[in-house]
Amino acid sequence: MNKTLIALLITQLFTLPFLSSTAMASANHHAEGHEQGHEDEHTQKGPHGGFLLTNNTLNLELKLTQFAGNTELRIYGFKNGKAVDINQLEVTINVQRLSEAPKLIRFKAEGDYLVSTVSVNEPHSFKLDVMARYKGAEINYHYEQGEGRTTLSEKAIERAGIKTDIAKAGSVELTDTLFGVIAPTAQSTVEVMAPYTGLVNDIFVSIGQNVKKGDKLASITNRETLQNYTIKSPITGVITEQYLKRGELASSALMQIVNLETVWVELSAFPDNIEKLAIGQSATVYDLHHHLNAQGEVFYIAPMMSGGHIARARIELKNPDGHWRPGMHVNSDISTAKVDTAVRVKAIAIQEFNGKPSVFIKSGNVFEVRPVKLGAKNSEWVEVLEGLSPNSEYVTENSYVIKADILKSGASHSH
């Protein structure tokens, strides 16, 4: 399929007409015998299916062509209806895109045409200043077009709730999400024992009750001396188990106390997770309903895998309000790497447009689609490798409104 500078037909689903279609060519007079040209306007196609820029000195045909995964711009030259010697033609094009600094495209001879030394990316929405030199004559052409655009009034922007941000450099943290279960720490659980065998006279606490270190737990009569003694709590915590009742013989554990001010997250790590885990990595733990999250770090990774090819890893969490209860199922995002990026955008800004990940940039009241190549990403940020310049203003919230408006109209228009 032929692709021109006006409209690169990537698929039949996305063909956007032009905001403006003007091509002006002028020749400058120089003392060394350069020819004086004139302004002319044409929108015709050349013999190769490309767009034709005409001038009484020289006609140029510009054609966009897909080759080896890139979009290259080819230029053919004609004088009096005949192809010129391409080796005598020099062309440079200054490209001005919305919200970007001008870029200069250079060309080299290849066969019977000049070809751009860089790929010409989408969208093909720009102003072009074409500078040609042929047999001592300098000819300038100007062309501009807009596609994948829409213009909204300030009221429309406010009514749609459209928000923007500035694309800048920053880091993107890569994470692995692991399943886990809250558990008490090994040091926080105490089995309260009777030092002497005897009868339980009284129990002062019950299951679920919070106690402080030194609080009275039970009264016992020594079986041999018949003297009463009191069992006190060795730690601050909560009574989780009670094994005896009044009148029973105390010869083993009386009850269990657990301190839950600090808890562990017992993680299940599969082989591909283990390769990226390391002691000291930061982690965000959240319950399955996302009611609360907490920060911790990995302090233990089991040296052996279980029979199910799972290794245990642990995170320690502070639990001052008791939200993290033993037995609770949680997820944990472990920070396994950090990528420094030249350009990053918020993940919510990414929209699929014409089958490609895209963002929508803003310049004044004009919005334009930008197909982008993405790199590292997490739930908050995405690295942009190609397609978006630093310091571009882009839509973060309600970008679907922009997408729908462009698709609905099929062209740039104003509200």
Sequence and secondary structure as in RCSB ss.txt:
>XXXX:A:sequence
MNKTLIALLITQLFTLPFLSSTAMASANHHAEGHEQGHEDEHTQKGPHGGFLLTNNTLNLELKLTQFAGNTELRI
YGFKNGKAVDINQLEVTINVQRLSEAPKLIRFKAEGDYLVSTVSVNEPHSFKLDVMARYKGAEINYHYEQGEGRT
TLSEKAIERAGIKTDIAKAGSVELTDTLFGVIAPTAQSTVEVMAPYTGLVNDIFVSIGQNVKKGDKLASITNRET
LQNYTIKSPITGVITEQYLKRGELASSALMQIVNLETVWVELSAFPDNIEKLAIGQSATVYDLHHHLNAQGEVFY
IAPMMSGGHIARARIELKNPDGHWRPGMHVNSDISTAKVDTAVRVKAIAIQEFNGKPSVFIKSGNVFEVRPVKLG
AKNSEWVEVLEGLSPNSEYVTENSYVIKADILKSGASHSH
>XXXX:A:secstr
  EESS   S TT     S  EEEEEE   TTT           B TTSSEEE  SS EEEEEEEEETTEEEEEE
EEEETTEE  GGGEEEEEEEE TTS  EEEEEEEETTEEEESS   S   EEEEEEEEETTEEEEEEEEE  SEE
E  HHHHHHHT EEEE EEEEEEEEEEEEEEEEE TTSEEEEE SS EEEEEE   TT EE TT EEEEEEETTT
  EEEEE SSSEEEEEE   TTSEESSEEEEEE  SEEEEEEEE HHHHTT  TT EEEEEETT S EEEEEEEE
E SS  TTS EEEEEEEE TTS S TT EEEEEEEEEEEEEEEEEEGGG EEETTEEEEEEEETTEEEEEE EEE
EE SSEEEEEES  TT EEEEESHHHHHHHHHHHSS  B 
